[in-house]
């Protein structure tokens, strides 16, 4: 089912981009797409997906932080003390977790921005 939907969507995009029917046909297709996008069932699913993504992205930073703490404690437990090279590894793991957290927050903001832009486009 998903493959068929992607195939049909690709066909429609190809037709719109390659059509030589002129501006009138393009406006008809754009209008039909806009009508489909603004239907309540479609918007309900869009909102569900956005909310789900925001919930899951919210879990990622905490999980990464906990994993970083486990790595540091495992290194300390194995050696009894942290050597300078291992401290660098632990610091690198912490930095990687922080970078992933920043990326996850940026992805959440981007998803929210895209949903807002789509809603604004529908209202026009």
N, CA, C and O atoms as a GROMACS GRO file, in nm:
protein
  496
    1UNK      N    1   0.082  -0.119   0.000
    1UNK     CA    2   0.000   0.000   0.000
    1UNK      C    3   0.087   0.126   0.000
    1UNK      O    4   0.062   0.220  -0.076
    2UNK      N    5   0.189   0.127   0.087
    2UNK     CA    6   0.276   0.244   0.095
    2UNK      C    7   0.351   0.265  -0.037
    2UNK      O    8   0.365   0.378  -0.083
    3UNK      N    9   0.397   0.155  -0.098
    3UNK     CA   10   0.468   0.166  -0.224
    3UNK      C   11   0.380   0.221  -0.335
    3UNK      O   12   0.424   0.302  -0.417
    4UNK      N   13   0.255   0.178  -0.335
    4UNK     CA   14   0.162   0.229  -0.436
    4UNK      C   15   0.138   0.379  -0.417
    4UNK      O   16   0.135   0.455  -0.514
    5UNK      N   17   0.122   0.419  -0.291
    5UNK     CA   18   0.099   0.560  -0.263
    5UNK      C   19   0.218   0.645  -0.306
    5UNK      O   20   0.201   0.752  -0.365
    6UNK      N   21   0.338   0.597  -0.277
    6UNK     CA   22   0.458   0.670  -0.319
    6UNK      C   23   0.469   0.675  -0.471
    6UNK      O   24   0.509   0.777  -0.527
    7UNK      N   25   0.434   0.565  -0.537
    7UNK     CA   26   0.439   0.562  -0.683
    7UNK      C   27   0.342   0.663  -0.743
    7UNK      O   28   0.377   0.737  -0.834
    8UNK      N   29   0.219   0.665  -0.691
    8UNK     CA   30   0.118   0.758  -0.743
    8UNK      C   31   0.161   0.901  -0.717
    8UNK      O   32   0.148   0.988  -0.804
    9UNK      N   33   0.213   0.927  -0.595
    9UNK     CA   34   0.259   1.062  -0.563
    9UNK      C   35   0.372   1.105  -0.657
    9UNK      O   36   0.374   1.218  -0.705
   10UNK      N   37   0.465   1.015  -0.682
   10UNK     CA   38   0.574   1.045  -0.774
   10UNK      C   39   0.524   1.073  -0.914
   10UNK      O   40   0.573   1.163  -0.982
   11UNK      N   41   0.425   0.994  -0.956
   11UNK     CA   42   0.366   1.017  -1.089
   11UNK      C   43   0.300   1.152  -1.099
   11UNK      O   44   0.314   1.222  -1.199
   12UNK      N   45   0.227   1.189  -0.995
   12UNK     CA   46   0.161   1.320  -0.996
   12UNK      C   47   0.262   1.434  -0.996
   12UNK      O   48   0.245   1.533  -1.068
   13UNK      N   49   0.365   1.421  -0.915
   13UNK     CA   50   0.469   1.525  -0.912
   13UNK      C   51   0.536   1.536  -1.049
   13UNK      O   52   0.560   1.646  -1.098
   14UNK      N   53   0.567   1.422  -1.109
   14UNK     CA   54   0.628   1.422  -1.242
   14UNK      C   55   0.538   1.485  -1.346
   14UNK      O   56   0.584   1.558  -1.433
   15UNK      N   57   0.410   1.456  -1.335
   15UNK     CA   58   0.315   1.514  -1.431
   15UNK      C   59   0.310   1.665  -1.414
   15UNK      O   60   0.312   1.739  -1.513
   16UNK      N   61   0.302   1.711  -1.289
   16UNK     CA   62   0.294   1.856  -1.266
   16UNK      C   63   0.419   1.925  -1.318
   16UNK      O   64   0.411   2.030  -1.382
   17UNK      N   65   0.535   1.866  -1.289
   17UNK     CA   66   0.660   1.929  -1.331
   17UNK      C   67   0.681   1.922  -1.482
   17UNK      O   68   0.740   2.013  -1.541
   18UNK      N   69   0.634   1.815  -1.544
   18UNK     CA   70   0.660   1.797  -1.686
   18UNK      C   71   0.542   1.828  -1.776
   18UNK      O   72   0.554   1.818  -1.898
   19UNK      N   73   0.431   1.865  -1.719
   19UNK     CA   74   0.310   1.887  -1.800
   19UNK      C   75   0.327   2.008  -1.892
   19UNK      O   76   0.386   2.110  -1.856
   20UNK      N   77   0.274   1.991  -2.010
   20UNK     CA   78   0.276   2.102  -2.105
   20UNK      C   79   0.135   2.152  -2.131
   20UNK      O   80   0.108   2.218  -2.231
   21UNK      N   81   0.045   2.119  -2.038
   21UNK     CA   82  -0.094   2.157  -2.054
   21UNK      C   83  -0.118   2.304  -2.023
   21UNK      O   84  -0.224   2.358  -2.054
   22UNK      N   85  -0.020   2.368  -1.964
   22UNK     CA   86  -0.032   2.510  -1.940
   22UNK      C   87  -0.071   2.544  -1.798
   22UNK      O   88  -0.089   2.457  -1.712
   23UNK      N   89  -0.083   2.671  -1.776
   23UNK     CA   90  -0.110   2.724  -1.642
   23UNK      C   91  -0.246   2.682  -1.589
   23UNK      O   92  -0.261   2.659  -1.469
   24UNK      N   93  -0.344   2.670  -1.677
   24UNK     CA   94  -0.479   2.635  -1.634
   24UNK      C   95  -0.481   2.496  -1.569
   24UNK      O   96  -0.541   2.478  -1.463
   25UNK      N   97  -0.417   2.400  -1.632
   25UNK     CA   98  -0.414   2.264  -1.579
   25UNK      C   99  -0.333   2.260  -1.450
   25UNK      O  100  -0.369   2.189  -1.356
   26UNK      N  101  -0.225   2.334  -1.445
   26UNK     CA  102  -0.145   2.341  -1.324
   26UNK      C  103  -0.227   2.395  -1.207
   26UNK      O  104  -0.221   2.343  -1.096
   27UNK      N  105  -0.304   2.501  -1.233
   27UNK     CA  106  -0.390   2.558  -1.129
   27UNK      C  107  -0.495   2.458  -1.081
   27UNK      O  108  -0.527   2.453  -0.962
   28UNK      N  109  -0.548   2.377  -1.174
   28UNK     CA  110  -0.645   2.274  -1.135
   28UNK      C  111  -0.581   2.171  -1.043
   28UNK      O  112  -0.638   2.132  -0.941
   29UNK      N  113  -0.461   2.128  -1.079
   29UNK     CA  114  -0.391   2.028  -0.998
   29UNK      C  115  -0.355   2.086  -0.862
   29UNK      O  116  -0.372   2.020  -0.760
   30UNK      N  117  -0.305   2.208  -0.860
   30UNK     CA  118  -0.268   2.272  -0.734
   30UNK      C  119  -0.390   2.291  -0.644
   30UNK      O  120  -0.381   2.273  -0.523
   31UNK      N  121  -0.502   2.326  -0.703
   31UNK     CA  122  -0.625   2.343  -0.627
   31UNK      C  123  -0.671   2.211  -0.568
   31UNK      O  124  -0.713   2.205  -0.452
   32UNK      N  125  -0.665   2.104  -0.647
   32UNK     CA  126  -0.705   1.972  -0.598
   32UNK      C  127  -0.613   1.926  -0.484
   32UNK      O  128  -0.660   1.870  -0.386
   33UNK      N  129  -0.484   1.951  -0.497
   33UNK     CA  130  -0.389   1.914  -0.392
   33UNK      C  131  -0.415   1.993  -0.265
   33UNK      O  132  -0.409   1.939  -0.155
   34UNK      N  133  -0.444   2.121  -0.280
   34UNK     CA  134  -0.473   2.205  -0.165
   34UNK      C  135  -0.601   2.160  -0.095
   34UNK      O  136  -0.608   2.156   0.028
   35UNK      N  137  -0.702   2.125  -0.175
   35UNK     CA  138  -0.827   2.075  -0.116
   35UNK      C  139  -0.804   1.945  -0.040
   35UNK      O  140  -0.858   1.927   0.069
   36UNK      N  141  -0.725   1.856  -0.096
   36UNK     CA  142  -0.694   1.730  -0.029
   36UNK      C  143  -0.619   1.756   0.102
   36UNK      O  144  -0.650   1.697   0.205
   37UNK      N  145  -0.521   1.844   0.098
   37UNK     CA  146  -0.440   1.873   0.216
   37UNK      C  147  -0.523   1.936   0.328
   37UNK      O  148  -0.498   1.910   0.445
   38UNK      N  149  -0.622   2.016   0.293
   38UNK     CA  150  -0.700   2.087   0.394
   38UNK      C  151  -0.817   2.006   0.449
   38UNK      O  152  -0.888   2.054   0.536
   39UNK      N  153  -0.838   1.886   0.401
   39UNK     CA  154  -0.947   1.802   0.452
   39UNK      C  155  -0.920   1.765   0.597
   39UNK      O  156  -0.806   1.740   0.636
   40UNK      N  157  -1.027   1.762   0.677
   40UNK     CA  158  -1.010   1.730   0.820
   40UNK      C  159  -0.940   1.597   0.849
   40UNK      O  160  -0.856   1.593   0.938
   41UNK      N  161  -0.970   1.486   0.778
   41UNK     CA  162  -0.899   1.362   0.810
   41UNK      C  163  -0.748   1.372   0.784
   41UNK      O  164  -0.669   1.316   0.860
   42UNK      N  165  -0.710   1.443   0.679
   42UNK     CA  166  -0.568   1.458   0.648
   42UNK      C  167  -0.500   1.543   0.755
   42UNK      O  168  -0.392   1.509   0.803
   43UNK      N  169  -0.563   1.652   0.793
   43UNK     CA  170  -0.505   1.740   0.895
   43UNK      C  171  -0.499   1.671   1.030
   43UNK      O  172  -0.407   1.695   1.108
   44UNK      N  173  -0.597   1.586   1.059
   44UNK     CA  174  -0.595   1.511   1.184
   44UNK      C  175  -0.473   1.420   1.188
   44UNK      O  176  -0.404   1.412   1.290
   45UNK      N  177  -0.446   1.352   1.077
   45UNK     CA  178  -0.328   1.264   1.071
   45UNK      C  179  -0.198   1.344   1.078
   45UNK      O  180  -0.103   1.301   1.142
   46UNK      N  181  -0.194   1.458   1.013
   46UNK     CA  182  -0.075   1.542   1.017
   46UNK      C  183  -0.047   1.584   1.162
   46UNK      O  184   0.068   1.579   1.207
   47UNK      N  185  -0.150   1.623   1.232
   47UNK     CA  186  -0.133   1.663   1.372
   47UNK      C  187  -0.091   1.546   1.459
   47UNK      O  188  -0.009   1.562   1.550
   48UNK      N  189  -0.146   1.427   1.433
   48UNK     CA  190  -0.107   1.308   1.508
   48UNK      C  191   0.041   1.277   1.487
   48UNK      O  192   0.113   1.247   1.582
   49UNK      N  193   0.085   1.284   1.363
   49UNK     CA  194   0.225   1.255   1.332
   49UNK      C  195   0.316   1.359   1.397
   49UNK      O  196   0.420   1.324   1.453
   50UNK      N  197   0.279   1.486   1.389
   50UNK     CA  198   0.359   1.591   1.450
   50UNK      C  199   0.369   1.571   1.601
   50UNK      O  200   0.478   1.581   1.658
   51UNK      N  201   0.256   1.542   1.667
   51UNK     CA  202   0.257   1.521   1.811
   51UNK      C  203   0.340   1.399   1.849
   51UNK      O  204   0.415   1.402   1.947
   52UNK      N  205   0.326   1.291   1.771
   52UNK     CA  206   0.404   1.171   1.797
   52UNK      C  207   0.554   1.199   1.786
   52UNK      O  208   0.632   1.157   1.870
   53UNK      N  209   0.591   1.271   1.681
   53UNK     CA  210   0.733   1.303   1.660
   53UNK      C  211   0.786   1.390   1.773
   53UNK      O  212   0.898   1.369   1.820
   54UNK      N  213   0.708   1.487   1.816
   54UNK     CA  214   0.753   1.574   1.924
   54UNK      C  215   0.766   1.497   2.055
   54UNK      O  216   0.856   1.524   2.134
   55UNK      N  217   0.676   1.400   2.079
   55UNK     CA  218   0.687   1.317   2.199
   55UNK      C  219   0.814   1.233   2.195
   55UNK      O  220   0.886   1.224   2.295
   56UNK      N  221   0.842   1.172   2.080
   56UNK     CA  222   0.959   1.085   2.069
   56UNK      C  223   1.088   1.164   2.076
   56UNK      O  224   1.185   1.118   2.137
   57UNK      N  225   1.092   1.280   2.016
   57UNK     CA  226   1.213   1.363   2.021
   57UNK      C  227   1.238   1.409   2.164
   57UNK      O  228   1.353   1.425   2.204
   58UNK      N  229   1.132   1.430   2.240
   58UNK     CA  230   1.146   1.469   2.379
   58UNK      C  231   1.214   1.361   2.462
   58UNK      O  232   1.280   1.394   2.560
   59UNK      N  233   1.200   1.233   2.425
   59UNK     CA  234   1.262   1.123   2.498
   59UNK      C  235   1.410   1.107   2.465
   59UNK      O  236   1.485   1.055   2.546
   60UNK      N  237   1.451   1.151   2.349
   60UNK     CA  238   1.588   1.127   2.302
   60UNK      C  239   1.694   1.194   2.390
   60UNK      O  240   1.789   1.126   2.428
   61UNK      N  241   1.684   1.321   2.424
   61UNK     CA  242   1.790   1.383   2.504
   61UNK      C  243   1.812   1.314   2.639
   61UNK      O  244   1.927   1.294   2.680
   62UNK      N  245   1.705   1.278   2.706
   62UNK     CA  246   1.719   1.210   2.835
   62UNK      C  247   1.788   1.075   2.820
   62UNK      O  248   1.873   1.039   2.902
   63UNK      N  249   1.751   1.001   2.718
   63UNK     CA  250   1.812   0.870   2.695
   63UNK      C  251   1.961   0.885   2.662
   63UNK      O  252   2.042   0.806   2.709
   64UNK      N  253   1.996   0.985   2.583
   64UNK     CA  254   2.137   1.007   2.550
   64UNK      C  255   2.217   1.048   2.673
   64UNK      O  256   2.332   1.005   2.690
   65UNK      N  257   2.159   1.129   2.758
   65UNK     CA  258   2.227   1.171   2.880
   65UNK      C  259   2.253   1.050   2.969
   65UNK      O  260   2.362   1.034   3.023
   66UNK      N  261   2.152   0.966   2.985
   66UNK     CA  262   2.169   0.846   3.067
   66UNK      C  263   2.275   0.753   3.009
   66UNK      O  264   2.354   0.696   3.084
   67UNK      N  265   2.277   0.737   2.878
   67UNK     CA  266   2.378   0.652   2.814
   67UNK      C  267   2.518   0.709   2.836
   67UNK      O  268   2.612   0.634   2.860
   68UNK      N  269   2.532   0.840   2.828
   68UNK     CA  270   2.661   0.904   2.853
   68UNK      C  271   2.708   0.882   2.996
   68UNK      O  272   2.826   0.857   3.020
   69UNK      N  273   2.616   0.892   3.091
   69UNK     CA  274   2.651   0.867   3.231
   69UNK      C  275   2.695   0.722   3.251
   69UNK      O  276   2.788   0.696   3.327
   70UNK      N  277   2.628   0.629   3.183
   70UNK     CA  278   2.665   0.488   3.195
   70UNK      C  279   2.806   0.463   3.139
   70UNK      O  280   2.883   0.386   3.197
   71UNK      N  281   2.838   0.528   3.028
   71UNK     CA  282   2.971   0.512   2.969
   71UNK      C  283   3.077   0.563   3.065
   71UNK      O  284   3.179   0.496   3.087
   72UNK      N  285   3.055   0.679   3.121
   72UNK     CA  286   3.153   0.737   3.214
   72UNK      C  287   3.169   0.648   3.336
   72UNK      O  288   3.281   0.621   3.379
   73UNK      N  289   3.058   0.602   3.392
   73UNK     CA  290   3.069   0.518   3.513
   73UNK      C  291   3.134   0.383   3.480
   73UNK      O  292   3.206   0.329   3.563
   74UNK      N  293   3.109   0.328   3.361
   74UNK     CA  294   3.171   0.202   3.322
   74UNK      C  295   3.322   0.219   3.310
   74UNK      O  296   3.398   0.131   3.351
   75UNK      N  297   3.366   0.329   3.254
   75UNK     CA  298   3.510   0.355   3.240
   75UNK      C  299   3.572   0.370   3.378
   75UNK      O  300   3.680   0.316   3.404
   76UNK      N  301   3.506   0.442   3.466
   76UNK     CA  302   3.559   0.461   3.601
   76UNK      C  303   3.562   0.329   3.678
   76UNK      O  304   3.657   0.303   3.752
   77UNK      N  305   3.460   0.246   3.663
   77UNK     CA  306   3.456   0.117   3.733
   77UNK      C  307   3.566   0.023   3.686
   77UNK      O  308   3.624  -0.049   3.767
   78UNK      N  309   3.595   0.022   3.557
   78UNK     CA  310   3.696  -0.069   3.504
   78UNK      C  311   3.836  -0.030   3.546
   78UNK      O  312   3.921  -0.118   3.568
   79UNK      N  313   3.862   0.096   3.557
   79UNK     CA  314   3.999   0.140   3.588
   79UNK      C  315   4.017   0.180   3.733
   79UNK      O  316   4.130   0.188   3.781
   80UNK      N  317   3.910   0.205   3.802
   80UNK     CA  318   3.922   0.254   3.939
   80UNK      C  319   3.946   0.403   3.942
   80UNK      O  320   3.896   0.473   4.030
   81UNK      N  321   4.020   0.453   3.846
   81UNK     CA  322   4.041   0.597   3.829
   81UNK      C  323   4.033   0.624   3.680
   81UNK      O  324   4.047   0.534   3.598
   82UNK      N  325   4.011   0.744   3.647
   82UNK     CA  326   4.001   0.782   3.506
   82UNK      C  327   4.135   0.832   3.459
   82UNK      O  328   4.186   0.932   3.509
   83UNK      N  329   4.193   0.763   3.361
   83UNK     CA  330   4.318   0.809   3.300
   83UNK      C  331   4.287   0.921   3.204
   83UNK      O  332   4.171   0.942   3.166
   84UNK      N  333   4.389   0.994   3.163
   84UNK     CA  334   4.366   1.111   3.079
   84UNK      C  335   4.305   1.073   2.944
   84UNK      O  336   4.218   1.146   2.896
   85UNK      N  337   4.346   0.962   2.882
   85UNK     CA  338   4.288   0.924   2.753
   85UNK      C  339   4.143   0.880   2.770
   85UNK      O  340   4.059   0.907   2.684
   86UNK      N  341   4.115   0.811   2.882
   86UNK     CA  342   3.977   0.769   2.905
   86UNK      C  343   3.889   0.888   2.939
   86UNK      O  344   3.771   0.890   2.904
   87UNK      N  345   3.946   0.985   3.008
   87UNK     CA  346   3.870   1.105   3.038
   87UNK      C  347   3.832   1.176   2.909
   87UNK      O  348   3.723   1.230   2.895
   88UNK      N  349   3.926   1.174   2.814
   88UNK     CA  350   3.895   1.233   2.684
   88UNK      C  351   3.782   1.159   2.615
   88UNK      O  352   3.697   1.222   2.551
   89UNK      N  353   3.778   1.026   2.628
   89UNK     CA  354   3.670   0.947   2.568
   89UNK      C  355   3.538   0.979   2.636
   89UNK      O  356   3.435   0.994   2.570
   90UNK      N  357   3.542   0.989   2.769
   90UNK     CA  358   3.420   1.020   2.843
   90UNK      C  359   3.370   1.160   2.805
   90UNK      O  360   3.251   1.182   2.788
   91UNK      N  361   3.465   1.254   2.792
   91UNK     CA  362   3.427   1.389   2.753
   91UNK      C  363   3.371   1.389   2.612
   91UNK      O  364   3.275   1.460   2.584
   92UNK      N  365   3.430   1.310   2.523
   92UNK     CA  366   3.380   1.301   2.386
   92UNK      C  367   3.239   1.244   2.384
   92UNK      O  368   3.155   1.289   2.307
   93UNK      N  369   3.214   1.144   2.469
   93UNK     CA  370   3.079   1.087   2.476
   93UNK      C  371   2.980   1.191   2.526
   93UNK      O  372   2.868   1.199   2.476
   94UNK      N  373   3.021   1.269   2.623
   94UNK     CA  374   2.934   1.376   2.674
   94UNK      C  375   2.906   1.481   2.569
   94UNK      O  376   2.794   1.529   2.555
   95UNK      N  377   3.011   1.516   2.494
   95UNK     CA  378   2.993   1.614   2.387
   95UNK      C  379   2.902   1.560   2.277
   95UNK      O  380   2.820   1.633   2.222
   96UNK      N  381   2.917   1.431   2.245
   96UNK     CA  382   2.832   1.370   2.144
   96UNK      C  383   2.687   1.369   2.190
   96UNK      O  384   2.596   1.395   2.112
   97UNK      N  385   2.665   1.338   2.317
   97UNK     CA  386   2.528   1.339   2.371
   97UNK      C  387   2.470   1.480   2.366
   97UNK      O  388   2.352   1.497   2.332
   98UNK      N  389   2.551   1.580   2.399
   98UNK     CA  390   2.503   1.718   2.394
   98UNK      C  391   2.470   1.760   2.251
   98UNK      O  392   2.370   1.827   2.227
   99UNK      N  393   2.555   1.718   2.157
   99UNK     CA  394   2.529   1.752   2.016
   99UNK      C  395   2.402   1.684   1.968
   99UNK      O  396   2.324   1.743   1.893
  100UNK      N  397   2.382   1.559   2.009
  100UNK     CA  398   2.261   1.488   1.969
  100UNK      C  399   2.137   1.553   2.029
  100UNK      O  400   2.032   1.561   1.964
  101UNK      N  401   2.149   1.600   2.151
  101UNK     CA  402   2.037   1.669   2.215
  101UNK      C  403   2.003   1.796   2.138
  101UNK      O  404   1.886   1.824   2.114
  102UNK      N  405   2.104   1.871   2.100
  102UNK     CA  406   2.082   1.993   2.023
  102UNK      C  407   2.017   1.961   1.889
  102UNK      O  408   1.926   2.032   1.845
  103UNK      N  409   2.064   1.855   1.824
  103UNK     CA  410   2.006   1.814   1.696
  103UNK      C  411   1.861   1.772   1.712
  103UNK      O  412   1.777   1.806   1.628
  104UNK      N  413   1.831   1.699   1.819
  104UNK     CA  414   1.694   1.654   1.842
  104UNK      C  415   1.602   1.774   1.866
  104UNK      O  416   1.489   1.777   1.816
  105UNK      N  417   1.649   1.872   1.943
  105UNK     CA  418   1.567   1.990   1.967
  105UNK      C  419   1.546   2.069   1.838
  105UNK      O  420   1.437   2.121   1.814
  106UNK      N  421   1.649   2.076   1.754
  106UNK     CA  422   1.636   2.146   1.627
  106UNK      C  423   1.538   2.073   1.536
  106UNK      O  424   1.461   2.137   1.464
  107UNK      N  425   1.540   1.940   1.537
  107UNK     CA  426   1.446   1.862   1.456
  107UNK      C  427   1.304   1.885   1.502
  107UNK      O  428   1.213   1.897   1.420
  108UNK      N  429   1.283   1.890   1.632
  108UNK     CA  430   1.149   1.916   1.686
  108UNK      C  431   1.101   2.054   1.645
  108UNK      O  432   0.985   2.071   1.606
  109UNK      N  433   1.188   2.153   1.654
  109UNK     CA  434   1.152   2.288   1.614
  109UNK      C  435   1.122   2.294   1.465
  109UNK      O  436   1.030   2.364   1.423
  110UNK      N  437   1.199   2.221   1.386
  110UNK     CA  438   1.176   2.218   1.242
  110UNK      C  439   1.043   2.154   1.208
  110UNK      O  440   0.971   2.202   1.120
  111UNK      N  441   1.009   2.045   1.277
  111UNK     CA  442   0.881   1.977   1.253
  111UNK      C  443   0.766   2.069   1.291
  111UNK      O  444   0.666   2.076   1.219
  112UNK      N  445   0.780   2.139   1.402
  112UNK     CA  446   0.675   2.231   1.444
  112UNK      C  447   0.662   2.346   1.346
  112UNK      O  448   0.550   2.389   1.314
  113UNK      N  449   0.774   2.397   1.297
  113UNK     CA  450   0.773   2.505   1.200
  113UNK      C  451   0.709   2.462   1.069
  113UNK      O  452   0.634   2.538   1.008
  114UNK      N  453   0.739   2.339   1.025
  114UNK     CA  454   0.679   2.289   0.902
  114UNK      C  455   0.530   2.274   0.914
  114UNK      O  456   0.456   2.305   0.821
  115UNK      N  457   0.484   2.227   1.030
  115UNK     CA  458   0.339   2.212   1.052
  115UNK      C  459   0.272   2.349   1.055
  115UNK      O  460   0.162   2.365   1.001
  116UNK      N  461   0.336   2.447   1.116
  116UNK     CA  462   0.282   2.581   1.119
  116UNK      C  463   0.277   2.641   0.980
  116UNK      O  464   0.178   2.704   0.943
  117UNK      N  465   0.382   2.622   0.902
  117UNK     CA  466   0.385   2.673   0.765
  117UNK      C  467   0.276   2.610   0.680
  117UNK      O  468   0.212   2.677   0.600
  118UNK      N  469   0.255   2.480   0.698
  118UNK     CA  470   0.151   2.411   0.623
  118UNK      C  471   0.014   2.464   0.661
  118UNK      O  472  -0.072   2.482   0.575
  119UNK      N  473  -0.006   2.490   0.789
  119UNK     CA  474  -0.135   2.543   0.834
  119UNK      C  475  -0.155   2.685   0.778
  119UNK      O  476  -0.266   2.720   0.738
  120UNK      N  477  -0.049   2.764   0.776
  120UNK     CA  478  -0.059   2.899   0.720
  120UNK      C  479  -0.088   2.896   0.571
  120UNK      O  480  -0.166   2.977   0.521
  121UNK      N  481  -0.026   2.802   0.500
  121UNK     CA  482  -0.050   2.790   0.356
  121UNK      C  483  -0.192   2.747   0.328
  121UNK      O  484  -0.252   2.791   0.230
  122UNK      N  485  -0.247   2.662   0.412
  122UNK     CA  486  -0.384   2.618   0.394
  122UNK      C  487  -0.483   2.731   0.417
  122UNK      O  488  -0.586   2.738   0.350
  123UNK      N  489  -0.451   2.819   0.510
  123UNK     CA  490  -0.544   2.927   0.541
  123UNK      C  491  -0.546   3.034   0.431
  123UNK      O  492  -0.639   3.114   0.424
  124UNK      N  493  -0.444   3.036   0.347
  124UNK     CA  494  -0.439   3.136   0.238
  124UNK      C  495  -0.504   3.080   0.121
  124UNK      O  496  -0.512   3.147   0.018
   0.00000   0.00000   0.00000
